[in-house]
Amino acid sequence: RLVTADTPLIALEDVTKSFAVYEKAGRVRRRRTEVHAVDHVSFDVEAGSMVGYIGPNGAGKSTTIKMLIGILVPTSGRVRVDGLDPSRSRVDVARRIGVVFGQRTQLWWDLPLRDSFDLLRHIYRVPADRHAATLGQLVDMLDMGAFLSTPVRQLSLGQRMRGEMVAALLHEPPILFLDEPTIGLDLVSKEAVRSFLAELNRERGTTVLLTTHDLVDVERLCRRLLIIDRGRVIEDGTVEGVKERYGTERTLVVDLVEPGPPLQVPGATVVQVDGPRQWLRFGRDAHTASSLLAEITARVAVRDVTIEEPAIEDVVRRIYRAEG
């Protein structure tokens, strides 16, 4: 690494990226407007972290990633990846990062998957023995042995995405940028990708910055969450902290000894009844789970109880509404 142990592996300082947009202003004339795709964004990512970077379409997520990998140059501000300026040191940065764009490929369409991996070995100048060892480990982790000889064009979307993951990691980068890695995948393939990423981070300490619209990805993988909207970071905290702050309602699921009518408890509302089981929604300002349970057990016999925390999707929607 080029940075010291106490230096962030990824750092953005007051970064702005502007684009010129031209609109018709008459038959011939056009009006030039400047659009800030990323607007004074600052954040750090420590080595070994898995960070979710989310926002609606056009919020600035992909623009941020493109600046981090050196495809785009910031209009102003400072970007560093492992101590390097990506736009000035693209080759050196490329050796330190892996990139997966869910809707683009770095594999050769008509070649067997194994041949794509061999070509990438030459591109990154990885020694043959190191390449073979890394490839073997990644293939085992992703259970890919059965289709290594299959041309990429014949792979299912889930198989191809596993191939993209391996392609991004063959040179053993300490940093992995993921842009919508589970887009279009079925539930089984999504879970395979999530399990692999969690193991990769746990076993190798790979730093991951994940942009996604699938908030289950974030909940399963990331402790920290950055939310960007209209080019600005509007939230930066732990996933649990964001849910605690904005998830004002929780649900107490109560299994009664005997079925009965919906419970009438001040500060709580029964939103569903299924036999002896009732779901009571309550605000954090009205009750704690224990105070609500105490009121219920004073009225009826209870067999079991669980608490449902607010879904991250609902929390994020609430944040967007507040910003709007």
C-alpha angles and dihedrals in degrees: 000000000000094000130069124251093262095048120095115251090220122031134176119182119192092324121184128180117189130185130195114237120191122208130185113263100177136329095310109004125087128201118225117220126182116223122196106217089176116024119196096319120179128177141133130217119204123219113273094022127132108209128184115217109190141166142131123288111294093019094122103261099124092040089056092050091049090054090048092054094042101249091116128037116221116245088222139349133051130288123188130179114185087341095307133111102238095209093052099037103036096149094049091045091048089060090055100046140058120204131198120183109188094216099041132061136219093188127098107252100215099036127088111262092247091058091054089055091049092051090051089053089061093044092054093036094232115171112252096241093049091046092051093049094047093045091051092052094047094046090052093047091051098036093234103143094106096061106033090109094048118105111250092240089062096052123104116245091256092050091048092051090053087051090051090053092053092046090054093049105040092099090051099240118190091220130055123191114197123190111188094328095173099043111139095003124134120243095263093050092046091053091048091054093046093049091049094050092048091051092046091054093044097046102034103023091234112177111231130196108189127193114188146145090215103088091189085071089058095046093048097044114022133068093184126054129197117190119198125190127176091352097308131100105240099175134027119172146091117311090241092047092052091049090048092050099044103021094085094166129062132180127231113204110204126190108203124205089235129023113253145159119294110292117252107216123156111244094021135082127205105230099174139016125194112173108295092350120093131181115214119190116205138173122242089233092056102044148358114226090252094050091049091048090050090055091048096048089050087062107033141015112263125204100183142350138198134178124229114205119212115276114252089234090061092047093052092047088053091052092050091049090051091051093047 
